[in-house]
Amino acid sequence: MKVHAATEEAVHPAISVPMHLLIVDDEETTRELCVAVAQQTGLKATAVASAEEALEVVDQSAIDIVLTDLKLPGTSGLGLLKNLHELHPEIAVIVLTQYGTIDSAIEATKTGAMDYVTKPFRIEELRARLEHAMHEVDLQQENRLLREQVSHGQPGFAKLIGLSPKMQRVYRTIEKVSTHDYPVLVLGESGTGKELIARSLHMLGPRKDGPFVPVDCSSLVPTLIESELFGYVKGAFTGAMQSKQGLLEAANGGTLFLDEIGDMPTDLQARLLRALQEREVKPVGSTERRRIDVRIIAATNRDLDAAIRSGAFRQDLYFRLNVVQIKLPPLRDRKSDIPLLVTAFLEKYSPSDEPVRSISADTMRRLMAHDWPGNVRELENAIERAVAMSSGPILHVADLPSNLQVSTSERAPARDELLPLNELERRAILRTLRETNGDKVAAARMLGIGKTTLYRKLKQYQLEPPDA
């Protein structure tokens, strides 16, 4: 099978996850032109010459859009379309048809094609059709993700909660890479939910019926990490009264989640790298090597680039783990998700024999103003504490942990600090824009001023809204 690939999936650098276009045309010049246009449009592209080859690619790869000629050797483009519509309805299909055969294109759209392009086509027209298809695929994915989130992540996404744009990007990446066995490195601060990302990748992938084995590398005793990961045989050391299977072998057929991988000792990193490369483990005290088939997902809150420079982390292991990278945003960067998280935690911690607690507006404002250094874990703890301390159905500021009961310095100057009125106004505008992720209309509404007034103030104070 002759395949033209516009981009290659590198083993070492982190993969960005663009949409994947499959081009099906028996004319090589047409395939090459379509690949070039796809690159310019930001798509990854694979090109084949027949419907039979196309179906092989669809079975082996995550395809988002198919661009197919209707006239193909063997199975026709219309036959391919019917097959895709039946087996892979989520794939968007655009058909190529010769000028003067529009009836065929109309029949194709009735069968399920999203759009059609007549040959010979103009490059601008093809690019516009591809961009439209990308937009439609994005909308379909977003709607599917929203439906998942309405039920607080059940099923799929392992109870991850959030509808902010940054979380939507995380969900799209999870959905894209979950069907493959790429190693994934999850980066994020403590409390952001890195294990939930790993569980989502496992649950949505082909290994979902296999074991999910989490390993907290930071909590294992250094002298025991090796035997925990690789196992040991009877008599390997004092106290080894019987053989024990290691966690790598226990995860066979499933997923091994190495949490806080940045805390693993460097000497053990070398053994882990060898096990991943050779796909086999040697228990402590044994001369026998055992084959393993596991997907590796690692996570850390450390700066691994700095750890590599200082010699605390092996660069070759980093390359092996960092094939796909997912960065989980801290809660302070997605504050629009706080109300949804609070609702979920209230449902979780309200006594089962009483109505679900609610929260006062002042309490919600206090939660929105806090920067949450402990992220979602800290928020969950605060809500659990508030439910335990509340004496009625509504949570008040007094029910929150003590550090949340006082105003932050950002919302008010220090007691002895005297500020001019225009500086207080400037700070209020900047803070509100940060809370709305740069949405000026929402900021104006929160500030109680008109949009025109806000634009004038932005110009007056030379303020640019923060990035979303």
KOLRO-795439 format. One record per residue (C-alpha): residue number from 1; residue in three letters; z, x, y. Coordinates in steps of 0.05 Angstrom, whole numbers. Last residue first. Example, Ala and Ser with C-alpha at 12.3 -4.5 7.8 and 13.67 -1.06 7.14 Angstrom:
REC    nr   rest        Z        X        Y
REC     2    ser      143      273      -21
REC     1    ala      156      246      -90
***
This chain:
REC    nr   rest        Z        X        Y
REC   468    ala      564     -158      662
REC   467    asp      556     -101      711
REC   466    pro      600     -105      773
REC   465    pro      577     -143      835
REC   464    glu      555      -96      891
REC   463    leu      598      -95      953
REC   462    gln      577      -69     1021
REC   461    tyr      635     -106     1055
REC   460    gln      591     -144     1104
REC   459    lys      534     -152     1054
REC   458    leu      580     -181     1001
REC   457    lys      612     -225     1055
REC   456    arg      543     -253     1075
REC   455    tyr      526     -266     1002
REC   454    leu      593     -302      993
REC   453    thr      581     -345     1054
REC   452    thr      513     -365     1028
REC   451    lys      543     -384      961
REC   450    gly      594     -429      994
REC   449    ile      668     -416      992
REC   448    gly      725     -440      947
REC   447    leu      738     -371      917
REC   446    met      728     -397      846
REC   445    arg      663     -433      866
REC   444    ala      637     -372      901
REC   443    ala      652     -330      840
REC   442    ala      616     -379      794
REC   441    val      554     -376      838
REC   440    lys      559     -300      844
REC   439    asp      562     -287      769
REC   438    gly      580     -213      767
REC   437    asn      621     -215      703
REC   436    thr      659     -276      729
REC   435    glu      726     -238      727
REC   434    arg      695     -177      760
REC   433    leu      664     -219      815
REC   432    thr      732     -250      827
REC   431    arg      766     -182      833
REC   430    leu      713     -157      882
REC   429    ile      719     -220      925
REC   428    ala      795     -217      927
REC   427    arg      795     -143      943
REC   426    arg      748     -153     1002
REC   425    glu      790     -211     1028
REC   424    leu      854     -169     1024
REC   423    glu      817     -113     1060
REC   422    asn      793     -162     1114
REC   421    leu      865     -187     1125
REC   420    pro      892     -117     1138
REC   419    leu      939      -90     1086
REC   418    leu     1014      -76     1089
REC   417    glu     1042      -42     1027
REC   416    asp     1117      -46     1019
REC   415    arg     1116      -99      965
REC   414    ala     1055      -70      930
REC   413    pro      991     -108      944
REC   412    ala      975     -171      905
REC   411    arg      925     -189      850
REC   410    glu      911     -118      830
REC   409    ser      984      -99      831
REC   408    thr      994     -148      774
REC   407    ser     1036     -210      783
REC   406    val     1099     -215      740
REC   405    gln     1108     -260      680
REC   404    leu     1057     -222      638
REC   403    asn     1101     -161      626
REC   402    ser     1158     -208      607
REC   401    pro     1121     -238      547
REC   400    leu     1097     -309      562
REC   399    asp     1141     -372      557
REC   398    ala     1160     -367      631
REC   397    val     1086     -373      649
REC   396    his     1084     -443      617
REC   395    leu     1061     -468      549
REC   394    ile     1054     -544      544
REC   393    pro     1079     -585      485
REC   392    gly     1152     -571      499
REC   391    ser     1208     -520      490
REC   390    ser     1163     -459      487
REC   389    met     1191     -394      460
REC   388    ala     1156     -393      392
REC   387    val     1090     -418      422
REC   386    ala     1095     -364      476
REC   385    arg     1108     -309      424
REC   384    glu     1048     -330      383
REC   383    ile     1006     -332      447
REC   382    ala     1028     -263      469
REC   381    asn     1017     -234      399
REC   380    glu      946     -262      397
REC   379    leu      932     -233      466
REC   378    glu      958     -164      444
REC   377    arg      914     -165      382
REC   376    val      855     -186      423
REC   375    asn      860     -125      468
REC   374    gly      922      -80      469
REC   373    pro      905      -56      540
REC   372    trp      898     -130      559
REC   371    asp      875     -127      632
REC   370    his      916     -187      655
REC   369    ala      885     -234      706
REC   368    met      856     -283      655
REC   367    leu      924     -290      621
REC   366    arg      958     -305      688
REC   365    arg      904     -355      705
REC   364    met      916     -389      637
REC   363    thr      990     -393      652
REC   362    asp      977     -425      720
REC   361    ala      930     -476      688
REC   360    ser      983     -496      637
REC   359    ile      971     -485      563
REC   358    ser      966     -534      504
REC   357    arg     1005     -537      439
REC   356    val      975     -569      378
REC   355    pro     1012     -632      359
REC   354    glu     1072     -622      313
REC   353    asp     1082     -619      237
REC   352    ser     1038     -558      228
REC   351    pro     1076     -519      281
REC   350    ser     1028     -488      332
REC   349    tyr     1010     -417      312
REC   348    lys      937     -422      289
REC   347    glu      915     -479      334
REC   346    leu      944     -443      394
REC   345    phe      910     -379      370
REC   344    ala      842     -413      368
REC   343    thr      851     -444      437
REC   342    val      873     -377      466
REC   341    leu      812     -343      437
REC   340    leu      765     -394      468
REC   339    pro      801     -389      536
REC   338    ile      798     -312      532
REC   337    asp      723     -307      518
REC   336    ser      704     -305      592
REC   335    lys      748     -243      596
REC   334    arg      694     -202      562
REC   333    asp      703     -132      591
REC   332    arg      780     -137      593
REC   331    leu      777     -156      519
REC   330    pro      749      -88      500
REC   329    pro      676      -88      477
REC   328    leu      659      -72      404
REC   327    lys      607      -18      399
REC   326    ile      565      -22      336
REC   325    gln      529       40      312
REC   324    val      477       43      257
REC   323    val      462      110      223
REC   322    asn      528      139      248
REC   321    leu      562      152      182
REC   320    arg      517      208      157
REC   319    phe      508      238      226
REC   318    tyr      584      239      237
REC   317    leu      593      272      169
REC   316    asp      545      327      190
REC   315    gln      582      336      256
REC   314    arg      649      347      222
REC   313    phe      709      323      262
REC   312    ala      768      362      291
REC   311    gly      725      421      312
REC   310    ser      738      411      387
REC   309    arg      666      393      401
REC   308    ile      664      346      342
REC   307    ala      728      311      365
REC   306    ala      697      303      435
REC   305    asp      636      269      405
REC   304    leu      682      229      360
REC   303    asp      718      196      419
REC   302    arg      772      160      380
REC   301    asn      780       85      368
REC   300    thr      749       92      299
REC   299    ala      711       53      247
REC   298    ala      672       68      183
REC   297    ile      628       23      140
REC   296    ile      603       53       75
REC   295    arg      563       12       25
REC   294    val      581       29      -46
REC   293    asp      545       48     -111
REC   292    ile      586      101     -147
REC   291    arg      570      150     -203
REC   290    arg      628      186     -236
REC   289    arg      635      262     -241
REC   288    glu      676      291     -298
REC   287    thr      715      356     -290
REC   286    ser      779      318     -274
REC   285    gly      844      341     -240
REC   284    val      832      299     -178
REC   283    pro      777      248     -192
REC   282    lys      704      271     -182
REC   281    val      662      222     -142
REC   280    glu      588      205     -141
REC   279    arg      535      181      -93
REC   278    glu      512      253      -81
REC   277    gln      508      246       -6
REC   276    leu      567      199        2
REC   275    ala      611      240      -46
REC   274    arg      592      305      -11
REC   273    leu      610      276       57
REC   272    leu      677      252       31
REC   271    arg      693      321        3
REC   270    ala      676      354       70
REC   269    gln      717      303      108
REC   268    leu      776      320       64
REC   267    asp      779      390       93
REC   266    thr      773      361      164
REC   265    pro      834      315      157
REC   264    met      817      241      169
REC   263    asp      842      214      235
REC   262    gly      772      200      263
REC   261    ile      759      154      204
REC   260    glu      805      103      237
REC   259    asp      786       50      185
REC   258    leu      743       71      126
REC   257    phe      715        5      100
REC   256    leu      686       11       30
REC   255    thr      637      -44       12
REC   254    gly      615      -73      -54
REC   253    gly      582      -54     -120
REC   252    asn      634        1     -131
REC   251    ala      692       -9      -83
REC   250    ala      743       12     -135
REC   249    glu      705       77     -144
REC   248    leu      714       96      -71
REC   247    leu      786       71      -74
REC   246    gly      804      118     -131
REC   245    gln      819       96     -202
REC   244    lys      886      120     -229
REC   243    ser      900      159     -293
REC   242    gln      970      157     -321
REC   241    met     1036      195     -313
REC   240    ala     1012      231     -251
REC   239    gly     1083      249     -229
REC   238    thr     1071      323     -224
REC   237    phe      997      335     -216
REC   236    ala      931      322     -253
REC   235    gly      971      301     -314
REC   234    lys      934      235     -323
REC   233    val      870      234     -283
REC   232    tyr      863      224     -208
REC   231    gly      830      177     -158
REC   230    phe      777      196     -107
REC   229    leu      802      160      -44
REC   228    glu      876      154      -61
REC   227    ser      879      223      -94
REC   226    glu      849      255      -33
REC   225    ile      891      216       17
REC   224    leu      957      234      -17
REC   223    thr      974      300       17
REC   222    pro      954      272       85
REC   221    val     1000      210       76
REC   220    leu      955      150       89
REC   219    ser      967      110      152
REC   218    ser      912      139      196
REC   217    cys      858      133      143
REC   216    asp      869       58      137
REC   215    val      825       42       76
REC   214    pro      794      -27       68
REC   213    val      761      -46        1
REC   212    phe      713     -105        2
REC   211    pro      696     -120      -71
REC   210    gly      628     -148      -93
REC   209    asp      605     -220      -84
REC   208    lys      586     -206      -11
REC   207    arg      544     -146      -31
REC   206    pro      478     -178      -10
REC   205    gly      502     -182       63
REC   204    leu      534     -235      107
REC   203    met      604     -226       79
REC   202    his      602     -150       81
REC   201    leu      576     -144      152
REC   200    ser      627     -196      174
REC   199    arg      683     -159      139
REC   198    ala      665      -95      176
REC   197    ile      663     -131      243
REC   196    leu      730     -163      227
REC   195    glu      757      -94      213
REC   194    lys      737      -72      283
REC   193    gly      774     -129      316
REC   192    thr      788     -105      387
REC   191    gly      861      -87      374
REC   190    ser      854      -12      381
REC   189    glu      794        7      423
REC   188    gly      724        3      395
REC   187    leu      671       39      355
REC   186    val      642       13      289
REC   185    leu      600       63      250
REC   184    val      553       31      200
REC   183    pro      521       62      138
REC   182    tyr      455       26      124
REC   181    asp      457      -17       62
REC   180    his      413      -73       88
REC   179    thr      422     -149       97
REC   178    ser      480     -139      146
REC   177    val      437      -98      194
REC   176    lys      405     -154      235
REC   175    glu      461     -205      231
REC   174    ile      511     -153      254
REC   173    thr      466     -131      311
REC   172    arg      456     -203      334
REC   171    tyr      531     -215      331
REC   170    val      546     -154      373
REC   169    arg      495     -175      425
REC   168    gln      527     -244      428
REC   167    met      594     -209      438
REC   166    lys      569     -175      500
REC   165    pro      537     -239      526
REC   164    ser      604     -276      520
REC   163    leu      612     -329      465
REC   162    gly      673     -301      430
REC   161    ile      712     -307      365
REC   160    leu      705     -264      303
REC   159    lys      732     -305      245
REC   158    ala      695     -265      191
REC   157    phe      626     -268      224
REC   156    gly      602     -320      174
REC   155    pro      632     -385      152
REC   154    gln      672     -403      192
REC   153    gly      669     -362      256
REC   152    his      712     -405      301
REC   151    ser      677     -470      281
REC   150    val      642     -472      348
REC   149    gln      626     -398      337
REC   148    glu      580     -409      278
REC   147    arg      541     -463      316
REC   146    leu      536     -414      375
REC   145    leu      508     -361      328
REC   144    arg      454     -407      302
REC   143    asn      436     -427      373
REC   142    glu      433     -354      393
REC   141    gln      388     -336      334
REC   140    gln      340     -392      350
REC   139    leu      339     -374      424
REC   138    asp      326     -300      408
REC   137    val      269     -320      361
REC   136    glu      239     -363      417
REC   135    his      243     -306      467
REC   134    met      211     -257      419
REC   133    ala      155     -307      406
REC   132    his      142     -313      481
REC   131    glu      141     -238      488
REC   130    leu       91     -233      430
REC   129    arg       46     -285      461
REC   128    ala       48     -250      529
REC   127    arg       32     -183      496
REC   126    leu      -27     -214      460
REC   125    glu      -54     -244      525
REC   124    glu      -46     -178      564
REC   123    ile      -82     -141      508
REC   122    arg     -142     -188      513
REC   121    phe     -164     -219      448
REC   120    pro     -228     -215      407
REC   119    lys     -205     -255      371
REC   118    thr     -166     -318      388
REC   117    val      -90     -318      391
REC   116    tyr      -45     -370      359
REC   115    asp       25     -397      367
REC   114    met       88     -418      330
REC   113    ala       54     -428      262
REC   112    gly       86     -483      220
REC   111    thr       31     -519      181
REC   110    lys       12     -560      242
REC   109    thr        4     -495      280
REC   108    ala      -42     -469      225
REC   107    glu      -86     -531      227
REC   106    ile      -94     -520      302
REC   105    ala     -113     -448      289
REC   104    ser     -165     -469      238
REC   103    asp     -194     -519      287
REC   102    ile     -200     -463      338
REC   101    thr     -254     -430      297
REC   100    gly     -302     -413      355
REC    99    tyr     -269     -347      371
REC    98    gln     -240     -317      308
REC    97    thr     -168     -332      292
REC    96    leu     -104     -291      296
REC    95    val      -41     -329      276
REC    94    ile       29     -323      305
REC    93    val       88     -335      257
REC    92    ala      162     -337      273
REC    91    ile      207     -321      214
REC    90    glu      267     -368      205
REC    89    pro      228     -412      156
REC    88    his      228     -356      104
REC    87    leu      212     -387       36
REC    86    glu      172     -449       54
REC    85    his      144     -429      121
REC    84    leu      131     -359       95
REC    83    asn       90     -386       36
REC    82    lys       52     -435       80
REC    81    leu       36     -380      129
REC    80    leu       12     -333       74
REC    79    gly      -35     -388       49
REC    78    leu      -61     -398      120
REC    77    gly      -72     -323      126
REC    76    ser     -114     -327       63
REC    75    thr      -93     -299       -5
REC    74    gly     -145     -250      -30
REC    73    pro     -179     -214       28
REC    72    leu     -156     -242       95
REC    71    lys     -185     -291      146
REC    70    leu     -127     -325      182
REC    69    asp     -106     -260      215
REC    68    thr      -30     -251      216
REC    67    leu       24     -235      267
REC    66    val       91     -243      233
REC    65    ile      156     -244      273
REC    64    asp      229     -230      255
REC    63    ile      223     -188      192
REC    62    ala      285     -160      157
REC    61    ser      255     -115      104
REC    60    gln      244     -114       28
REC    59    asp      221     -184       12
REC    58    val      181     -189       78
REC    57    val      147     -123       62
REC    56    glu      125     -147       -7
REC    55    leu      101     -213       23
REC    54    ala       58     -174       73
REC    53    glu       26     -132       17
REC    52    glu        3     -196      -17
REC    51    ala      -21     -225       49
REC    50    ser      -66     -165       59
REC    49    ala      -80     -105      104
REC    48    val      -11      -82      126
REC    47    ala       21      -64      193
REC    46    thr       95      -51      209
REC    45    ala      120      -57      280
REC    44    lys      186      -46      317
REC    43    leu      181      -85      381
REC    42    gly      193      -64      453
REC    41    thr      131      -96      483
REC    40    gln       95      -29      492
REC    39    gln      109      -14      419
REC    38    ala       80      -82      398
REC    37    val       16      -68      439
REC    36    ala        6       -2      402
REC    35    val       18      -35      334
REC    34    cys      -32      -90      352
REC    33    leu      -85      -38      369
REC    32    glu      -73        0      304
REC    31    arg      -78      -64      263
REC    30    thr     -142      -86      298
REC    29    thr     -173      -18      286
REC    28    glu     -154      -21      213
REC    27    glu     -187      -88      201
REC    26    asp     -155     -124      141
REC    25    asp     -102     -156      185
REC    24    val      -28     -171      175
REC    23    ile       20     -146      229
REC    22    leu       95     -150      215
REC    21    leu      139     -149      277
REC    20    his      212     -126      274
REC    19    met      258     -142      332
REC    18    pro      294      -81      359
REC    17    val      357      -54      327
REC    16    ser      376       13      358
REC    15    ile      389       61      302
REC    14    ala      440      116      311
REC    13    pro      411      186      301
REC    12    his      416      219      232
REC    11    val      374      184      180
REC    10    ala      319      161      227
REC     9    glu      287       93      218
REC     8    glu      215      106      236
REC     7    thr      179       70      292
REC     6    ala      109       44      297
REC     5    ala      100       42      222
REC     4    his       30       37      193
REC     3    val       31       16      119
REC     2    lys      -22       30       67
REC     1    met        0        0        0
***
